[in-house]
Amino acid sequence: MVTTALVNAEVLIEQGFRKGLAVLLDDGRIVDVVADVDARARSANVRDLRGAKLVPGFIDTQVNGGGGVLFNDEPTVGAVRRIAQAHRRFGTTGMLPTLISDDADIMRRAIVAVDEAIAQGVPGILGIHLEGPYLAAARKGVHDAGKFRVPDAGEVAMAASLHHGKTLLTLAPDCVPSATIRDFIARGIVVAAGHTAASYDQMRAALDLGVRGFTHLYNAMTPLNGREPGVVGAALDDAESWCGVIVDGHHVHPASLRIALDAKRRGKIVLVTDAMPPVGSDSPSFRINGQIATARDGLLTVPDGTLAGSVLDMAQAVRNTVAWLGVPLDEAVRMASTYPAEFIGFGATHGRIAPGYAADFVALDEDLQVAATWIGGVVEEYTRSAPGS
């Protein structure tokens, strides 16, 4: 293959945004990042980015749907492809299709679909997120508590049956035996806590077992109180765990998010969307667990007012993080790329613009809108008038 050089951009490297660089790509990987006057850049197939900001592609670890598709309703390779394509328009170059609590047969079909999608090379699929069904009814959110159960040995094996990519499993530590949590982790599953009524002590014990993160911090978990720190307190107090946050202005107040950023050490807060079918679709509504969820002014709820995921995309999450939380753009981008890659075990291959990493990028224009994406070195360009933009 002919080496491609991406030039005339502000490139986000480890030290921050830099001009005067050329990013050299070949066979889906970054060959090197060099000065744009380097002979290798001059002899390559040059692509002029016309002053755009070139950043690592966004990695979303919680994507329930998009493009009008809910993964639970259609656990197929075709659905995975449509969801990924809908989110790519908003800078997501890596994702975990997310299955919310469901029957074992649907879980099995979803795992097979993701496995086949990765094997077929569907762009942007890094694994699967199983959000439940091993959750607490007291913190169920929009999940169907009738699907909740305690996993037996067969379900543990099924949850760990993905052959390609990573499996992220959200469970409630107060509802799953310690030995079972240990078994999930021993099988290579990344375990996060969520939809849980655990106490601080229960959560601390689960972290000691190897629970790695928290699914949508503050939402569907016991809050931080003075005499009972709860799951939120355990999350903010723990130095090593990652916390996913939904920066849409509806799930969590910006002040609470700023507190989390101050409490956690750098690199441990990751942006997620918890996105549902309206993202990248013309329809604001869809059916979930027998109810109609509708988005109005960015708020997605079922009729009783319960949040039903979000209509957030990753590019908007980055912009919100800069505007509402006062986070510099380079750090907001890392929260959408570098840190989620590290959370799910892709830190050595994804989430950075550096030699040897996947050629997954986003080009942002002066308004931080997505102008182009690359997955494995293959580019798609967009205009402001594109559907869903």
Protein Blocks (a to p, Z undefined) as FASTA:
>chain_A
ZZdddehiacddfkoccehiacddeehiafbdcdfkbmklmmmccddeehpacddddddf
bdfbgehiafklmccfklmmmmmmmmmmnopabdcdddddddfklmmmmmmmmmmmmmno
pghiabdcdedjbdcfklnmjacfklgccddfklmmmmmmpfghcddddddfklgcfklm
mmmmmnopacddehiabdfklmmmmmmnopabdehehiapacddfklnbjmlmmmmpmkb
ccddddehlmpcfklmmmmmmmpcghiaccdfkiafknopabfbdceehiacddeehiac
dfkopaehjabdfklmmmmmmmmnopafklmmmmmmmmmmmmnopammgopacehiacdd
ddddfkopafbdceehiacdddfkbghZZ
